[in-house]
């Protein structure tokens, strides 16, 4: 059934846009000249330009991924703007210095307010560049680095050169190659040994222009015994033609480190969201991906953890909500390489109004990863007959001495559940929303309270208007 | 909608009137001319064998979409409720304590109750502090552990916990007419007493509330004293009386009544019951 774009997004309150008044906008399309232009604009060292150009060649050579149920052939790479620089200045340290119209947008999104209330640092990216950046002074004094990626490259060239592209090489897949060639913005975080950043650092990504391509690049290094929690959110205006978001996120958890990376993805329904996220965890390190996907037209995202050191641990919690016209192809990957490593992957999807969700996961235990423990659980909740959910769990075990569990459930909202809640005064919509919130509870309870409240509110919006 | 005395009470002034109710489930008629009048503050016990249509009555009164009313009327203080959705019936003051409460995974019992109280009792009850205080008191009365509020609704609850959770909802929602579908089912004697005390306490505090207590056994009626007792068979009330009818049923069973009416055991046993 054909559904107009305007109908899809009537409850999407972030669909507004600003007029473009940019310092620089590259011409449409992608070629060597565009890549050179981006690098020159950023005054990058030559090694980065060469890295970009090699990646561009790989991008052109690589075929499109063929596995998703979705058709990516509609993406016209030559119709996209690859680099939009909103201002001449680099990331401001005070909201007052951010151009008024951009600040207004972030005000509407509640970012400065959230910063005041409960964040240790904030990064706000608008189109290709981070326009605002701050970190609490006490953390800065402890040696915690929280910068936009471009500033990171300028101020910590050796650290960036050592780790950049090591977890996810350009050649990993077509979209990591694309990001590697045209990346701009994103976060660079370094947490020194035994330093605990107890309250979250947040990055917010906003696309404004039509046919925009946003390619942020994030690198987080948690040194031995360090702890950090990073949260990202994102929105975009609703346009009738498509935009592309293709990020690369690399996490390095040194021995004993703990990284939690939380995403609440709420792109408008005209954004292709094709993201590569991967972490390496050394001895006794823990990496947690808490990944929520509500928006976008098509999302393909499978956060991964390579358990390289003994006793390392991975927890991946992935939830997806797919409404009309949406495909959420999400999941997680864990590779056990070292002994006594542990992992859990929990995936939950809700589909409605013909939306599609797929869990796509990989669990691999290499020879020698003795006494590894892994558990995969996929739950799908279908809200109507025309929606669909698929599960593609891939499990490869090359070691005998392991403990592996896998469970999968598919459920529908039962008439009995609805009647029970309705008999207590809740309308059908309220009852369904309550059941949906309950289904995602494992996810929302992992979020800071403010985000959990916002997520439940977003889910309630998604549930409205769908029933008679 | 108001709960006070200013409301129109219908011609008879009764709280709750069921007139010639016929209900079908999946094309099969289960209720066949059910009549009942409950006055303000009255407790009516409805007894009968499995399959006599007791639970069908309960579901139909609350508006379960599977239970099709083909004839008759049901009025709460004069207002016909049959055209209303279940949530609107609840807001009007109807309550059903389920025999088999449904689990809602991931939804905390406390949060659920807050939403339900807000929906049914309206803005008067939104104050979070007052709500928590009232909830804590009610839970204490029903000897429910405080940790209960954070457990997912009915998920992994024992039989006794489920019954108490239903009584907790009764106490919090303060209906005008409560239908209690076998609140004693599967309970030991101590648990029956706790549940009964819960019902009696709510009734003391809301002495105009009507109660239709559906049960198999006389045991709970030793604690919750009925004003009237009805025996149901083949989809309607076949005998009504006072508390003495309970004693009669206890000593003689249903057979004398059913035989007098010419109802064979076998017929009753094959009835489709809920």
Boltz contact constraints between the chains, C-beta under 6 A:
constraints:
  - contact:
      token1: [A, 416]
      token2: [B, 102]
      max_distance: 6.0
  - contact:
      token1: [A, 417]
      token2: [B, 102]
      max_distance: 6.0
  - contact:
      token1: [A, 419]
      token2: [B, 64]
      max_distance: 6.0
  - contact:
      token1: [A, 420]
      token2: [B, 102]
      max_distance: 6.0
  - contact:
      token1: [A, 422]
      token2: [B, 86]
      max_distance: 6.0
  - contact:
      token1: [A, 422]
      token2: [B, 87]
      max_distance: 6.0
  - contact:
      token1: [A, 423]
      token2: [B, 62]
      max_distance: 6.0
  - contact:
      token1: [A, 423]
      token2: [B, 86]
      max_distance: 6.0
  - contact:
      token1: [A, 423]
      token2: [B, 90]
      max_distance: 6.0
  - contact:
      token1: [A, 423]
      token2: [B, 96]
      max_distance: 6.0
  - contact:
      token1: [A, 424]
      token2: [B, 90]
      max_distance: 6.0
  - contact:
      token1: [A, 424]
      token2: [B, 116]
      max_distance: 6.0
  - contact:
      token1: [A, 425]
      token2: [B, 87]
      max_distance: 6.0
  - contact:
      token1: [A, 425]
      token2: [B, 90]
      max_distance: 6.0
  - contact:
      token1: [A, 425]
      token2: [B, 91]
      max_distance: 6.0
  - contact:
      token1: [A, 425]
      token2: [B, 116]
      max_distance: 6.0
  - contact:
      token1: [A, 425]
      token2: [B, 119]
      max_distance: 6.0
  - contact:
      token1: [A, 425]
      token2: [B, 120]
      max_distance: 6.0
  - contact:
      token1: [A, 426]
      token2: [B, 87]
      max_distance: 6.0
  - contact:
      token1: [A, 426]
      token2: [B, 119]
      max_distance: 6.0
  - contact:
      token1: [A, 427]
      token2: [B, 87]
      max_distance: 6.0
  - contact:
      token1: [A, 434]
      token2: [B, 107]
      max_distance: 6.0
  - contact:
      token1: [A, 438]
      token2: [B, 104]
      max_distance: 6.0
  - contact:
      token1: [A, 438]
      token2: [B, 105]
      max_distance: 6.0
  - contact:
      token1: [A, 438]
      token2: [B, 106]
      max_distance: 6.0
  - contact:
      token1: [A, 438]
      token2: [B, 107]
      max_distance: 6.0
  - contact:
      token1: [A, 439]
      token2: [B, 106]
      max_distance: 6.0
  - contact:
      token1: [A, 441]
      token2: [B, 106]
      max_distance: 6.0
